[in-house]
Amino acid sequence: MNLIDLIKDTEKAVSAQNVFSEKGSATLLRIKKDGVLREHQSAVNALLVLLEGKAVYEENGRREELNDKFDFVRIPAKETHKVTGTEDALLMLFQ
């Protein structure tokens, strides 16, 4: 099985597919170039991993560029943040 097969290619700027949900979750995210996963908060600490492309994570006073495969950022619970695709990007979110 391949993760790419689990997420549909759509015209949407951002699409998500949950690939695991037991005591935690793993969600595959596709963000198109210049697409923005708008500001939101996570109820729990999370880990965002870049699988391909490029993206930028931003929260209050913090900006992390995800430029290389497997770059990651730790996302604190209840911190408002957003993610922007600087190229078409595929990411995995673990919560």
Contacts in CASP RR format, 6 or more apart in sequence:
PFRMAT RR
TARGET T0000
AUTHOR 0000-0000-0000
METHOD contacts of the structure
MODEL  1
MNLIDLIKDTEKAVSAQNVFSEKGSATLLRIKKDGVLREHQSAVNALLVL
LEGKAVYEENGRREELNDKFDFVRIPAKETHKVTGTEDALLMLFQ
3 19 0 8 1.000
3 28 0 8 1.000
3 51 0 8 1.000
3 90 0 8 1.000
3 92 0 8 1.000
4 90 0 8 1.000
6 17 0 8 1.000
6 19 0 8 1.000
6 28 0 8 1.000
7 15 0 8 1.000
7 16 0 8 1.000
7 17 0 8 1.000
7 28 0 8 1.000
7 30 0 8 1.000
7 90 0 8 1.000
8 15 0 8 1.000
8 17 0 8 1.000
9 30 0 8 1.000
12 32 0 8 1.000
13 31 0 8 1.000
13 32 0 8 1.000
13 34 0 8 1.000
13 35 0 8 1.000
13 36 0 8 1.000
14 29 0 8 1.000
14 30 0 8 1.000
14 31 0 8 1.000
14 32 0 8 1.000
14 35 0 8 1.000
14 36 0 8 1.000
14 37 0 8 1.000
15 29 0 8 1.000
15 30 0 8 1.000
16 27 0 8 1.000
16 28 0 8 1.000
16 29 0 8 1.000
16 30 0 8 1.000
17 27 0 8 1.000
17 28 0 8 1.000
18 25 0 8 1.000
18 26 0 8 1.000
18 27 0 8 1.000
18 28 0 8 1.000
19 26 0 8 1.000
19 27 0 8 1.000
19 28 0 8 1.000
20 26 0 8 1.000
24 94 0 8 1.000
24 95 0 8 1.000
25 93 0 8 1.000
25 94 0 8 1.000
25 95 0 8 1.000
26 92 0 8 1.000
26 93 0 8 1.000
26 94 0 8 1.000
26 95 0 8 1.000
27 92 0 8 1.000
27 93 0 8 1.000
27 95 0 8 1.000
28 90 0 8 1.000
28 91 0 8 1.000
28 92 0 8 1.000
28 93 0 8 1.000
29 37 0 8 1.000
29 83 0 8 1.000
29 89 0 8 1.000
29 90 0 8 1.000
29 91 0 8 1.000
29 92 0 8 1.000
29 93 0 8 1.000
30 88 0 8 1.000
30 89 0 8 1.000
30 90 0 8 1.000
30 91 0 8 1.000
31 37 0 8 1.000
31 55 0 8 1.000
31 83 0 8 1.000
31 84 0 8 1.000
31 85 0 8 1.000
31 88 0 8 1.000
31 89 0 8 1.000
31 91 0 8 1.000
32 85 0 8 1.000
32 88 0 8 1.000
32 89 0 8 1.000
33 85 0 8 1.000
33 86 0 8 1.000
33 87 0 8 1.000
33 88 0 8 1.000
34 84 0 8 1.000
34 85 0 8 1.000
34 86 0 8 1.000
35 84 0 8 1.000
35 85 0 8 1.000
36 82 0 8 1.000
36 83 0 8 1.000
36 84 0 8 1.000
36 85 0 8 1.000
37 82 0 8 1.000
37 83 0 8 1.000
37 84 0 8 1.000
38 82 0 8 1.000
39 80 0 8 1.000
39 81 0 8 1.000
39 82 0 8 1.000
40 80 0 8 1.000
40 81 0 8 1.000
40 82 0 8 1.000
41 77 0 8 1.000
41 78 0 8 1.000
41 79 0 8 1.000
41 80 0 8 1.000
41 81 0 8 1.000
42 75 0 8 1.000
42 77 0 8 1.000
42 78 0 8 1.000
42 79 0 8 1.000
42 81 0 8 1.000
42 95 0 8 1.000
43 77 0 8 1.000
43 78 0 8 1.000
44 77 0 8 1.000
44 95 0 8 1.000
45 74 0 8 1.000
45 75 0 8 1.000
45 76 0 8 1.000
45 77 0 8 1.000
45 95 0 8 1.000
46 74 0 8 1.000
46 75 0 8 1.000
46 77 0 8 1.000
46 93 0 8 1.000
46 94 0 8 1.000
46 95 0 8 1.000
47 72 0 8 1.000
47 73 0 8 1.000
47 74 0 8 1.000
47 75 0 8 1.000
47 93 0 8 1.000
47 94 0 8 1.000
48 57 0 8 1.000
48 66 0 8 1.000
48 72 0 8 1.000
48 73 0 8 1.000
48 75 0 8 1.000
48 83 0 8 1.000
48 91 0 8 1.000
48 92 0 8 1.000
48 93 0 8 1.000
48 94 0 8 1.000
49 70 0 8 1.000
49 71 0 8 1.000
49 72 0 8 1.000
49 91 0 8 1.000
49 92 0 8 1.000
49 93 0 8 1.000
49 94 0 8 1.000
50 66 0 8 1.000
50 67 0 8 1.000
50 68 0 8 1.000
50 69 0 8 1.000
50 70 0 8 1.000
50 71 0 8 1.000
50 72 0 8 1.000
50 89 0 8 1.000
50 90 0 8 1.000
50 91 0 8 1.000
51 69 0 8 1.000
51 70 0 8 1.000
51 90 0 8 1.000
51 91 0 8 1.000
51 92 0 8 1.000
52 69 0 8 1.000
52 89 0 8 1.000
52 90 0 8 1.000
53 69 0 8 1.000
53 87 0 8 1.000
53 88 0 8 1.000
53 89 0 8 1.000
53 90 0 8 1.000
54 65 0 8 1.000
54 66 0 8 1.000
54 67 0 8 1.000
54 85 0 8 1.000
54 86 0 8 1.000
54 87 0 8 1.000
54 89 0 8 1.000
55 65 0 8 1.000
55 66 0 8 1.000
55 83 0 8 1.000
55 84 0 8 1.000
55 85 0 8 1.000
55 86 0 8 1.000
55 87 0 8 1.000
55 89 0 8 1.000
55 91 0 8 1.000
56 63 0 8 1.000
56 64 0 8 1.000
56 65 0 8 1.000
56 66 0 8 1.000
56 83 0 8 1.000
56 84 0 8 1.000
56 85 0 8 1.000
56 86 0 8 1.000
57 63 0 8 1.000
57 64 0 8 1.000
57 66 0 8 1.000
57 73 0 8 1.000
57 75 0 8 1.000
57 81 0 8 1.000
57 82 0 8 1.000
57 83 0 8 1.000
58 64 0 8 1.000
58 81 0 8 1.000
58 82 0 8 1.000
58 83 0 8 1.000
58 84 0 8 1.000
59 75 0 8 1.000
59 76 0 8 1.000
59 79 0 8 1.000
59 80 0 8 1.000
59 81 0 8 1.000
59 82 0 8 1.000
60 79 0 8 1.000
60 80 0 8 1.000
64 73 0 8 1.000
65 71 0 8 1.000
65 86 0 8 1.000
66 72 0 8 1.000
66 73 0 8 1.000
66 89 0 8 1.000
66 91 0 8 1.000
75 81 0 8 1.000
83 91 0 8 1.000
END
